[in-house]
Amino acid sequence: FFEEQLTAFQVWLQGNPEPQNPPEQLPIVLQVLLSQAHRIRALELLEKFLDIGPWAVNLALNVGIFPYVLKLLQSQAVELRPYLVCIWAKILAVDYTCQVDIVREAADTYFLNALQDTTTVFGQFNCRTFAAFVLASIVYKFEQGQTNALQGSLLSICLEQLYDKDPVLRKWMVICLGNLWLNYEDARWSGARDLAYEKLYVLLK
C-alpha cells in the first residue's frame, strides 16, 4: 500500500503540480516516514514537493509534516541528513518562526553537526549551505536560539569555514554570524576575542 501511494505521489510530482490540484497522497506520505523501509524514498519525494514553492510548504505544514520531520532530527542515521536539512531549509524559508520549536526540542545541534560534515553533498547543492541557512534562521531575532548557538560553538564553526571555496556557503556563513551578533552582546564579545573581524576583513576584498 505504501509503495503504491509513494508511486502515485511521484507521478503527481512528475505532472504539472498546481495549488488547485493538491496531491491526495500527501497525508499518507507523512505516515510513511514512520516506516523505516520506505523512509528514504518518502523524504526524497517530500523534498521535491517542498521545492515547488511556498504553497507546497504551507500545504505540508497544514497537513501536519512538522512533528514528523521534527522527530526525525533525533535520528543518528547519516543517510537521512541531506534530506532533512533540505526539508528544514525550505520550511524555514517560508516560516522562520519554526525556529522556536527546533530550539525547544534541542534539535539545533543536528544542524551544527551537519554544518561540520564536509562529506555530505546533496545533488548540485552543498548540504552545509542548507545547514548554514537553517542556523541563520534559528538565530534570527531569537535570543534563545542565539544563546544555544553560541554555546554550541556556532561562532568558531563559521569562522573555521569562512574561506570555503563555495561562495554561496561563504555568504550564508557571514549572514549566520551577522544574525548571531544582532542585539546579542555576549556573541559580539566572543567574536572580538576570536578575532572574527580580521577574518571578515579579508572577505571585504
C-alpha contacts under 8 A as a table, 3 or more apart, distances in Angstrom:
res1	aa1	res2	aa2	distance
1	F	4	E	5.18
1	F	5	Q	6.27
2	F	5	Q	5.10
2	F	6	L	6.13
2	F	28	I	7.79
2	F	29	V	7.78
2	F	32	V	6.61
2	F	38	H	7.83
3	E	6	L	5.16
3	E	7	T	6.12
3	E	38	H	7.78
4	E	7	T	5.10
4	E	8	A	6.15
5	Q	8	A	5.06
5	Q	9	F	6.13
5	Q	25	Q	6.10
5	Q	28	I	7.22
5	Q	29	V	7.16
6	L	9	F	5.00
6	L	10	Q	6.10
6	L	25	Q	7.56
6	L	29	V	6.54
6	L	41	R	7.89
6	L	42	A	6.90
6	L	45	L	7.96
7	T	10	Q	4.95
7	T	11	V	6.19
8	A	11	V	5.08
8	A	12	W	6.27
8	A	25	Q	7.29
9	F	12	W	5.05
9	F	13	L	6.30
9	F	23	P	6.78
9	F	25	Q	5.89
9	F	26	L	7.35
9	F	29	V	7.98
9	F	45	L	7.72
10	Q	13	L	5.04
10	Q	14	Q	6.28
10	Q	45	L	6.73
11	V	14	Q	5.07
11	V	15	G	6.41
12	W	15	G	5.23
12	W	16	N	7.44
12	W	17	P	6.82
12	W	23	P	6.75
13	L	16	N	7.06
13	L	17	P	6.13
13	L	48	K	7.78
13	L	49	F	6.88
14	Q	17	P	7.82
17	P	21	N	6.95
17	P	22	P	7.46
17	P	52	I	7.83
18	E	21	N	5.40
18	E	22	P	6.75
19	P	22	P	5.70
19	P	55	W	6.82
19	P	56	A	7.64
23	P	26	L	5.82
24	E	27	P	7.42
25	Q	28	I	5.35
25	Q	29	V	6.11
26	L	29	V	5.04
26	L	30	L	6.46
26	L	60	A	7.53
26	L	63	V	7.67
27	P	30	L	5.26
27	P	31	Q	6.62
27	P	63	V	6.25
27	P	64	G	7.68
28	I	31	Q	4.94
28	I	32	V	6.30
29	V	32	V	4.94
29	V	33	L	6.83
29	V	42	A	6.18
29	V	46	L	7.93
30	L	33	L	5.38
30	L	34	L	7.71
30	L	42	A	7.63
30	L	64	G	7.92
30	L	65	I	6.36
30	L	68	Y	7.09
31	Q	34	L	5.70
31	Q	35	S	7.57
32	V	35	S	5.17
32	V	38	H	6.46
32	V	39	R	6.39
32	V	42	A	6.54
33	L	36	Q	7.08
33	L	38	H	7.12
33	L	39	R	4.88
33	L	42	A	6.31
33	L	43	L	7.27
33	L	68	Y	7.12
34	L	39	R	7.03
34	L	68	Y	7.97
35	S	38	H	5.70
35	S	39	R	5.82
36	Q	39	R	5.07
36	Q	40	I	7.92
37	A	40	I	7.85
38	H	41	R	5.62
38	H	42	A	6.21
39	R	42	A	5.10
39	R	43	L	6.11
40	I	43	L	5.17
40	I	44	E	6.13
40	I	80	L	6.78
41	R	44	E	5.04
41	R	45	L	6.25
42	A	45	L	5.24
42	A	46	L	6.10
43	L	46	L	5.01
43	L	47	E	6.03
43	L	80	L	7.99
43	L	83	Y	6.12
43	L	84	L	7.51
44	E	47	E	5.22
44	E	48	K	6.45
44	E	83	Y	6.44
45	L	48	K	5.11
45	L	49	F	6.14
46	L	49	F	4.88
46	L	50	L	6.17
46	L	87	I	7.64
47	E	50	L	5.28
47	E	51	D	6.24
47	E	83	Y	6.58
47	E	86	C	6.82
47	E	87	I	5.52
48	K	51	D	5.03
48	K	52	I	6.99
49	F	52	I	5.63
49	F	56	A	6.54
50	L	53	G	6.07
50	L	54	P	7.56
50	L	56	A	5.35
50	L	57	V	5.24
50	L	60	A	7.82
50	L	87	I	7.14
50	L	90	K	6.62
50	L	91	I	7.94
51	D	56	A	7.72
51	D	90	K	7.25
52	I	55	W	7.82
52	I	56	A	6.13
53	G	56	A	5.56
53	G	57	V	6.59
54	P	57	V	5.01
54	P	58	N	6.08
54	P	94	V	6.03
55	W	58	N	5.11
55	W	59	L	6.05
56	A	59	L	5.05
56	A	60	A	6.15
57	V	60	A	5.12
57	V	61	L	6.20
57	V	90	K	7.27
57	V	91	I	6.16
57	V	94	V	7.14
58	N	61	L	5.04
58	N	62	N	6.07
58	N	94	V	7.82
59	L	62	N	5.03
59	L	63	V	6.11
60	A	63	V	5.11
60	A	64	G	6.25
60	A	65	I	5.50
61	L	64	G	5.09
61	L	65	I	5.29
61	L	66	F	6.04
62	N	65	I	7.61
64	G	67	P	6.88
64	G	68	Y	7.74
65	I	68	Y	5.53
65	I	69	V	6.36
66	F	69	V	5.60
66	F	70	L	5.99
67	P	70	L	5.02
67	P	71	K	5.99
68	Y	71	K	5.32
68	Y	72	L	6.41
69	V	72	L	5.05
69	V	73	L	6.67
69	V	84	L	7.13
70	L	73	L	5.49
70	L	74	Q	7.78
70	L	102	I	7.31
70	L	107	A	7.79
71	K	74	Q	5.82
71	K	75	S	7.81
72	L	75	S	5.33
72	L	84	L	7.86
73	L	84	L	7.48
73	L	107	A	6.27
73	L	110	Y	6.49
74	Q	107	A	7.28
74	Q	110	Y	7.90
77	A	80	L	5.75
77	A	81	R	7.15
78	V	81	R	5.30
79	E	82	P	7.06
80	L	83	Y	5.67
80	L	84	L	6.17
81	R	84	L	5.20
81	R	85	V	5.95
81	R	114	A	7.33
82	P	85	V	5.27
82	P	86	C	6.13
82	P	120	T	6.97
82	P	121	V	7.37
82	P	122	F	5.98
82	P	127	C	5.92
83	Y	86	C	5.20
83	Y	87	I	6.05
84	L	87	I	5.04
84	L	88	W	6.06
85	V	88	W	5.27
85	V	89	A	6.11
85	V	111	F	7.21
85	V	114	A	7.83
85	V	127	C	7.13
85	V	130	F	6.22
85	V	131	A	6.03
85	V	134	V	7.73
86	C	89	A	5.08
86	C	90	K	6.34
86	C	127	C	7.47
86	C	130	F	6.04
86	C	131	A	7.94
87	I	90	K	5.27
87	I	91	I	6.30
88	W	91	I	4.96
88	W	92	L	6.06
88	W	134	V	6.93
89	A	92	L	5.28
89	A	93	A	6.03
89	A	130	F	5.90
89	A	131	A	7.35
89	A	133	F	6.57
89	A	134	V	5.32
90	K	93	A	5.05
90	K	94	V	6.65
91	I	94	V	5.48
91	I	95	D	6.09
91	I	96	Y	7.50
91	I	98	C	7.94
92	L	95	D	4.78
92	L	96	Y	4.31
92	L	97	T	7.40
92	L	98	C	6.50
92	L	99	Q	7.50
92	L	134	V	6.86
92	L	137	S	6.75
93	A	96	Y	6.22
95	D	98	C	6.21
96	Y	99	Q	5.84
96	Y	137	S	5.99
96	Y	138	I	7.37
97	T	100	V	6.10
98	C	101	D	5.52
98	C	102	I	6.62
99	Q	102	I	5.15
99	Q	103	V	6.24
99	Q	137	S	6.88
99	Q	138	I	4.80
99	Q	139	V	7.88
99	Q	145	G	7.49
100	V	103	V	5.38
100	V	104	R	6.04
100	V	138	I	7.74
100	V	145	G	7.68
101	D	104	R	4.97
101	D	105	E	6.17
102	I	105	E	5.38
102	I	106	A	6.24
102	I	107	A	5.16
102	I	108	D	6.01
102	I	138	I	7.84
103	V	106	A	4.80
103	V	107	A	5.95
103	V	108	D	5.78
103	V	138	I	7.69
103	V	144	Q	7.48
103	V	145	G	6.16
103	V	148	N	7.77
104	R	107	A	7.64
106	A	109	T	6.67
107	A	110	Y	5.52
107	A	111	F	7.58
108	D	111	F	5.50
108	D	112	L	6.57
108	D	135	L	7.43
108	D	138	I	7.71
108	D	149	A	7.68
109	T	112	L	4.86
109	T	113	N	6.18
109	T	152	G	7.14
110	Y	113	N	5.30
110	Y	114	A	6.33
111	F	114	A	4.78
111	F	115	L	6.03
111	F	131	A	5.42
111	F	132	A	7.81
111	F	134	V	7.23
111	F	135	L	6.78
112	L	115	L	5.10
112	L	116	Q	6.58
112	L	131	A	7.37
112	L	135	L	7.57
112	L	152	G	7.51
112	L	154	L	6.94
113	N	116	Q	5.28
113	N	117	D	6.38
114	A	117	D	5.07
114	A	127	C	7.46
114	A	128	R	6.17
114	A	131	A	6.13
115	L	118	T	7.67
115	L	127	C	7.78
115	L	128	R	4.71
115	L	129	T	7.65
115	L	131	A	5.46
115	L	132	A	6.36
115	L	157	I	7.87
116	Q	128	R	7.36
116	Q	157	I	7.13
117	D	120	T	6.40
117	D	128	R	7.14
118	T	128	R	7.39
120	T	126	N	7.46
120	T	127	C	6.11
120	T	128	R	7.87
121	V	124	Q	7.60
121	V	125	F	6.57
121	V	126	N	5.13
121	V	127	C	5.36
122	F	125	F	5.40
122	F	126	N	5.99
122	F	127	C	5.63
123	G	126	N	7.82
125	F	129	T	7.46
126	N	129	T	5.37
126	N	130	F	7.13
126	N	169	L	7.70
127	C	130	F	5.35
127	C	131	A	6.41
128	R	131	A	4.80
128	R	132	A	6.01
128	R	169	L	7.08
129	T	132	A	5.06
129	T	133	F	6.26
129	T	168	V	6.88
129	T	169	L	4.70
129	T	172	W	6.84
130	F	133	F	5.05
130	F	134	V	6.20
131	A	134	V	5.04
131	A	135	L	6.19
132	A	135	L	5.14
132	A	136	A	6.02
132	A	169	L	7.19
132	A	172	W	5.76
132	A	173	M	6.08
132	A	176	C	6.73
133	F	136	A	5.01
133	F	137	S	6.21
133	F	172	W	5.94
133	F	176	C	7.26
134	V	137	S	5.07
134	V	138	I	6.18
135	L	138	I	4.85
135	L	139	V	6.30
135	L	176	C	6.64
136	A	139	V	5.50
136	A	140	Y	6.12
136	A	172	W	7.30
136	A	173	M	7.95
136	A	175	I	6.55
136	A	176	C	4.14
136	A	177	L	7.60
136	A	179	N	6.26
136	A	180	L	7.54
137	S	140	Y	5.08
137	S	176	C	7.82
138	I	142	F	7.12
138	I	145	G	5.66
138	I	146	Q	7.61
139	V	142	F	5.45
139	V	143	E	7.16
139	V	144	Q	7.91
139	V	145	G	4.77
139	V	146	Q	4.72
139	V	149	A	7.25
139	V	176	C	7.56
139	V	179	N	5.95
139	V	180	L	5.62
140	Y	145	G	7.80
140	Y	146	Q	7.75
140	Y	179	N	5.21
140	Y	180	L	7.06
140	Y	182	L	7.98
141	K	179	N	7.16
141	K	182	L	7.22
142	F	145	G	5.33
142	F	146	Q	6.26
143	E	146	Q	5.02
143	E	147	T	6.13
143	E	184	Y	7.63
144	Q	147	T	5.03
144	Q	148	N	6.13
145	G	148	N	5.25
145	G	149	A	6.05
146	Q	149	A	5.11
146	Q	150	L	6.11
146	Q	180	L	5.58
146	Q	184	Y	7.66
147	T	150	L	5.25
147	T	151	Q	6.27
148	N	151	Q	5.13
148	N	152	G	5.98
149	A	152	G	4.83
149	A	153	S	6.38
149	A	154	L	5.29
149	A	155	L	7.79
149	A	180	L	7.85
150	L	153	S	5.34
150	L	154	L	5.61
150	L	155	L	6.30
150	L	180	L	7.85
150	L	187	A	6.58
151	Q	154	L	7.61
153	S	156	S	5.46
153	S	157	I	6.18
154	L	157	I	5.10
154	L	158	C	6.10
155	L	158	C	5.40
155	L	159	L	6.23
155	L	177	L	6.84
155	L	190	S	7.97
155	L	191	G	7.10
156	S	159	L	5.06
156	S	160	E	6.04
156	S	194	D	7.86
157	I	160	E	5.24
157	I	161	Q	6.51
158	C	161	Q	5.28
158	C	162	L	5.88
158	C	173	M	5.63
158	C	174	V	7.78
158	C	176	C	7.97
158	C	177	L	7.27
159	L	162	L	5.09
159	L	196	A	6.86
159	L	199	K	7.38
160	E	163	Y	7.71
161	Q	164	D	5.40
161	Q	170	R	7.56
161	Q	173	M	7.80
162	L	170	R	5.66
162	L	173	M	6.54
162	L	174	V	7.54
162	L	199	K	7.62
162	L	200	L	7.99
163	Y	170	R	6.65
164	D	167	P	7.27
164	D	169	L	7.22
164	D	170	R	6.19
165	K	170	R	7.82
166	D	169	L	5.39
166	D	170	R	6.34
167	P	170	R	4.98
167	P	171	K	6.18
168	V	171	K	5.06
168	V	172	W	6.42
169	L	172	W	5.25
169	L	173	M	6.17
170	R	173	M	5.08
170	R	174	V	6.38
171	K	174	V	5.30
171	K	175	I	6.31
172	W	175	I	4.88
172	W	176	C	5.81
173	M	176	C	5.00
173	M	177	L	6.25
174	V	177	L	5.11
174	V	178	G	6.18
175	I	178	G	4.96
175	I	179	N	6.16
176	C	179	N	5.20
176	C	180	L	6.14
177	L	180	L	4.95
177	L	181	W	6.21
178	G	181	W	5.25
178	G	182	L	6.14
179	N	182	L	5.13
180	L	184	Y	7.09
180	L	187	A	6.72
181	W	184	Y	5.21
181	W	185	E	7.04
181	W	187	A	5.49
181	W	188	R	5.28
184	Y	187	A	5.68
184	Y	188	R	6.51
185	E	188	R	5.08
185	E	189	W	6.23
186	D	189	W	5.23
186	D	190	S	6.24
187	A	190	S	4.97
187	A	191	G	6.16
188	R	191	G	4.97
188	R	192	A	6.26
189	W	192	A	4.98
189	W	193	R	6.19
190	S	193	R	5.10
190	S	194	D	6.19
191	G	194	D	5.11
191	G	195	L	6.20
191	G	196	A	5.12
191	G	197	Y	7.48
192	A	195	L	5.04
192	A	196	A	5.92
192	A	197	Y	6.82
193	R	196	A	7.66
195	L	198	E	5.57
195	L	199	K	7.03
196	A	199	K	5.29
196	A	200	L	6.16
197	Y	200	L	5.04
197	Y	201	Y	5.89
198	E	201	Y	5.13
198	E	202	V	6.82
199	K	202	V	5.56
199	K	203	L	7.20
200	L	203	L	5.27
200	L	204	L	6.85
201	Y	204	L	5.25
201	Y	205	K	7.43
202	V	205	K	5.81
